[in-house]
Amino acid sequence: MKLDKPGQSALLKLSEVDINIERIKNEISKAVNSAELSAKSAELSEYSGEVIAARTAFENLNMESRKADDNLHMVEERIARDLERLNATSSPKDATAIQSEIESLTLRKEELEEVELEILERLEVARVELEAVSQKREATSKKIEELREKIQVEVDALKNEGRKLVADREILVSKIPTEVLEKYKALAAKQIAVGKVESRSCSACRMGLTANTIDALADLPEDEVGNCPECLAMIVR
């Protein structure tokens, strides 16, 4: 296949540009589908579930605490009323009955105070747990935002590089005949399409070339494009 020296140079450069464009596409895909971001997102989802559970437990204990406090106040009010009745009565029989009720209510009050203290202790533990998991969720959320910003910067840089390569590609394509381009496209769809002899190997497939092959390629006219016998890539000089 005939192609002058500038065309061969453009063809080799086109192959390099296309390889880099494909690399950029892969790097953008890898960045967008970041494994670290996926892991952090899963972590955030897990922490969000834990926050809901911890908040529910805290709120339930809060309700228990209010209920226990209400019960305690009711008993305290009954004791206060009984004390007033005790101080106001002149009947020994009534006084005995009231005193007995006061003693029962005092025991009930002590029980309720113990219950309320136990609930308050559990409530404090639940508050600490809710605060801890909330902080973990916030830290993970912040890390996700940082990762997204980092990924966006990386993707923007890759896209800028890609746009420059696409512009370079258009210039290179204009220097290559249609017939050569068609063959190039067919090869490039499956492999590295263009190479040259480097260290007695094909730079496209990295396979070693025999002395006869190297001599045959070297003997071709300057405007003739050869082919690698191993990968069929077009060989330019």
C-alpha positions, 0 to 999 in steps of 0.5 A: 500500500502506497503512502508517502513519508509524511503520510506514514508519520501521520498514520503512526501518530493517528494510531497513537492518538486513537490509543490515547483517546481510548485510554481517556475514555477508559479512565473517565469510565473508571473515574465515574464508576469509582470503586472507592466512591461506590464503597463510601456510598454503601457505607453512607447507606449503612450509616443512614440505616444505623442513624434511623435505628439509633434515633428511633431507640432514643426517641422511644426512651425519651417517651419512656422517660417522660412517662416515668416522670409523669408517673412520678409526679402523680405519686408525689402529688398524691403524697402531698395531698395525703400529707395535707389530709393527715395534717388536717384530720383529727380522726385517729382512724383516718390518720392511720389509713392516710399514713398507711397510704403515704407509706405505700405511695412512698415505696411506689415513689422509690420504685419509680425513681429507680425506674426513671434513673435506669431509663435516664442511664439508657437514654444517655447511652442511646444519645451517645450512640446516636451522636457517634453514628451521626458523626460517622454518617456526616464524615462519610458524607463529607468524604463522598463530596470530596471524592466527587469533587476530585473525580469531577476535576479529574474527568474535566482534565481528561475531557480537555485532553480528549478534546485536544486529541480529537482536534489533532486527530482531524488534522492527521486524518486529513493527511491520510488517503481514504484507502489507507484510512479504511484499512486502518479503521478495520485493523484499529477496531481489533488491535493496534493498527500501526507499528514500526520496527523497534529493537527487532520487534513490531512495536504494535504487537511486541513480537520479535521479527526474523532477520528476513522479515526485517530485511524485507521491510527495509527493502520496501520503497520509502512510500510503501507501507509494510505489514507485520507477519505476526499481527498484520499491523501496518508497518511504517518507517 
